[in-house]
């Protein structure tokens, strides 16, 4: 275990699976990430664990993950809104 860690549990109801697909793909293609980030989908909730030796890296990664979750959620809502028309 690294010096600093955080665990986020996020429930976005019916959007959770789509958000998981989006952010887990982003996580795979960022090998130079200075944090160890694990993302899983359990019982329709996102479980995100972030560990780092530097507190500033942990904080930055938490902010990035939360922004990605928000952007993914907004994108799903946007698509749903277009389909209703």
PERANOR-V625042 format. One line per field, one symbol per residue. psi: psi as a letter, one per 30 degrees, with the letter a starting at -180 (. if undefined). burial: # if it has 9 or more other C-alpha atoms within 8 Angstrom, else .. A space follows every 50 residues. Layout:
psi = ???
burial = ???
//
This chain:
psi = kleklkkkkkjgbffeeeeeeefeeeeegifgkgljkkkljkhgkkjkkk klfkeeeeeeeeeeeeeeeeeeeeeeeeeeeeff.
burial = ...##.........######.###..#.......###.#.#..####### ###...##..##..#..##..##..#.........
//
